[in-house]
Amino acid sequence: MKEGDEDGKMARVVNIVSFTGDIKKEVLELADKVSIKVTTFDEVLASGKANTEWKPAEITKDDHCAFSYTSGTTGDPKGVKLTHQMLV
């Protein structure tokens, strides 16, 4: 989120997780130029295994759990943040 953005709009992508495992050097260089961190899923798993101090936060009904996107067929494409309560 942008600093001071009360609407919660995403300013830009800052992290990408690659599930294929091997990231080309050219992709990493391009991502670095625009301040995007690219990580493999294996690195995410290793980081989680190494962090034994982490304790999960208690989930509330108002926490966001998913985004629903429209294609923009009848207007501009848009996304909606869904909470746990909305899905129940």
Helices and strands as residue ranges (DSSP letters): E 15-18, H 25-33, E 37-40, H 41-50, E 64-69, E 79-83, H 84-87
